[in-house]
């Protein structure tokens, strides 16, 4: 299992825009470099990306929740 | 030359600030943590005022196109050369072709990277600092982007031996709970006595809106003394007739979320500044991250000046250590 962590503190978003579908659901297959979510901090948005290929086992953070730098946002299998 | 392979979140060229233009509406910019900035320059053997890179939250990836001497200070964003961890607060040697990267931020928010000679960008109004809101100074008036190429200047005054370190009391520690000293005023008379006390009692949380312009804090609502607003003041009770904002001043628009103004902030306006962060602690608030806690401690002007002298003494001692190394 691999952890996907946020490298930044900020607000975690699961969708690219409020009315768009989520980037990934639990059980989705992802490739290294795929976007899992966005972190908003200092009025800018940074993508959180999968660092390896795999299946999203669980998403650990709710949409729009506040995360710390180094916090696990999802687990990959 | 230094190639910017990845820019990081917000990496800007900064120095000791564009001082002397405040009355024209130009904030000083410059490194938010001036202590860590100054020590980075000393470790690199630079003259006072040389420009460095200010790294925020997430470090850049930089490829050196020449041999260089560097030093990294400030918040703990652990540096690595060619993927091997290297110490902060120490003079380091890098070779042509070396790649400098950073791990996740562990402590604090901002790190400072000095290169012997300084980062060479044009001097605009006596400073190399980047003021991104106006797009002046630094590297093209903006944060670094992938593909930028930085030049190293000739601001070196001394060869500092690689491995030279500062230790112990000279390295500030940044926890997730920050005590920030303030002087109450200029317009604290606008707050009710109860709110004035609450301002000092509450543990404030840093919101995601925290950058070089200002830090917005969350806690609870503060109340202003009801009054008929004077001519020239806005209609909200948090408004006063426009005045110059001290750097580090804290305003509370509509009583909701206090905003501490930092190095890139607007220089004046019509919100009542209720307290001002002492200059020494501007170094520390700039190291507070989103989600961390801030408690304001009220001090007198004498205590603030003593803190500044202590800070300057510490810097003089570090300088002395470099001279004798």
Contacts between the chains, C-beta under 8 A, distances in Angstrom:
chain1	res1	chain2	res2	distance
A	5	B	104	7.2
A	7	B	57	7.7
A	7	B	58	5.3
A	7	B	104	5.2
A	7	B	105	7.7
A	8	B	9	6.5
A	8	B	57	5.2
A	8	B	58	5.8
A	8	B	105	7.8
A	9	B	57	7.0
A	9	B	105	7.9
A	9	B	208	7.7
A	9	B	289	4.9
A	9	B	290	4.2
A	9	B	291	5.2
A	10	B	208	4.8
A	10	B	290	5.6
A	11	B	208	5.3
A	40	B	208	5.8
A	41	B	9	7.4
A	41	B	57	6.9
A	41	B	208	4.9
A	41	B	210	8.0
A	41	B	290	5.6
A	42	B	9	7.3
A	42	B	10	6.4
A	42	B	56	7.3
A	42	B	57	7.9
A	42	B	208	7.2
A	42	B	209	7.4
A	42	B	210	6.8
A	42	B	211	4.2
A	43	B	209	6.8
A	43	B	211	7.0
A	44	B	9	7.1
A	44	B	10	7.5
A	46	B	9	6.5
A	46	B	58	7.5
A	66	B	208	7.5
A	66	B	290	7.6
A	66	B	291	5.7
A	68	B	289	7.9
A	68	B	291	5.8
A	69	B	57	6.7
A	69	B	104	5.4
A	69	B	105	4.7
A	69	B	289	7.0
A	70	B	104	4.8
A	70	B	105	7.7
A	70	B	106	7.7
